[in-house]
Amino acid sequence: MPHQPLSTAARTLQTDEKTLLDFAQKSWIQPIEKHGMIFLDGQQRYKARYILHLRIRRKLSDEQITLVLSVQGPPYSLDEVDEILAAAAKPI
């Protein structure tokens, strides 16, 4: 998938560059740096959109998002989020 500059990806995702850089700092997404510019490929934009949904609409904490991402891989499923969180809350 084509790479987009971070600023363009942020506009497309209706967020800001700072938020996407925060996602990268948390190792949730992996941007690419070329010639001093930061880009996101299509897969990382897809993942960022999913993370934004978890954060904004589902109101998950950073810890909960990290947990969900550690269990799921693409294609991400919102249907599994509650199961993942419930399983993590059960004592072993």
C-alpha positions in Angstrom: 0.0 0.0 0.0 1.3 3.5 -0.7 3.0 5.5 1.9 1.4 8.8 3.0 3.2 11.6 4.8 2.3 11.7 8.5 0.4 15.0 8.1 -1.7 13.6 5.3 -2.4 10.4 7.2 -3.4 12.4 10.3 -5.9 14.4 8.3 -7.3 11.3 6.7 -7.7 9.7 10.1 -9.2 12.9 11.5 -6.6 13.2 14.2 -3.3 15.1 14.5 0.3 14.2 14.0 1.1 14.3 17.7 -1.4 11.5 18.3 0.1 9.3 15.6 3.6 9.9 17.0 2.3 9.0 20.4 1.0 5.7 19.0 4.5 5.1 17.5 6.2 5.9 20.8 3.9 3.2 22.4 5.0 0.8 19.6 1.4 0.5 18.5 2.3 1.6 14.9 5.5 1.7 13.0 6.0 4.7 10.8 8.7 4.9 8.2 11.3 7.7 8.0 12.7 8.6 4.5 14.6 11.7 3.7 13.8 13.3 7.0 10.0 12.9 6.6 7.8 10.4 8.4 5.3 8.3 6.5 2.7 5.7 7.3 1.9 2.8 4.9 -1.7 1.6 4.4 -1.4 -1.2 7.0 -0.3 1.2 9.7 -3.1 3.7 8.8 -5.6 0.8 9.1 -4.1 -0.1 12.5 -4.1 3.6 13.6 -7.8 3.9 12.7 -8.6 0.8 14.8 -6.6 2.2 17.7 -8.5 5.6 17.4 -11.8 3.7 17.5 -10.7 1.8 20.6 -9.6 5.0 22.3 -12.4 7.4 21.3 -15.5 5.3 20.8 -14.8 2.4 23.2 -12.9 4.7 25.7 -10.2 2.1 26.4 -7.2 3.0 28.4 -3.7 2.8 27.0 -3.2 -0.4 29.0 -6.3 -2.0 27.6 -5.4 -1.0 24.0 -1.9 -2.5 24.5 -3.6 -5.7 25.7 -6.0 -5.9 22.7 -3.2 -5.3 20.2 -1.0 -7.9 21.9 -3.7 -10.5 21.3 -5.1 -9.4 17.9 -3.5 -9.1 14.5 -5.0 -8.0 11.2 -7.8 -8.1 10.4 -8.7 -6.5 13.6 -12.1 -7.3 15.0 -14.1 -5.1 17.4 -16.3 -8.1 18.1 -13.4 -9.7 20.0 -12.4 -6.7 22.2 -14.8 -7.5 25.0 -13.8 -11.1 25.1 -10.1 -10.2 25.3 -10.7 -7.7 28.1 -12.9 -10.2 30.0 -10.3 -13.0 29.7 -7.6 -10.7 31.0 -9.7 -9.7 34.0 -10.2 -13.4 35.1 -7.9 -14.6 37.8 -5.6 -17.5 36.8 
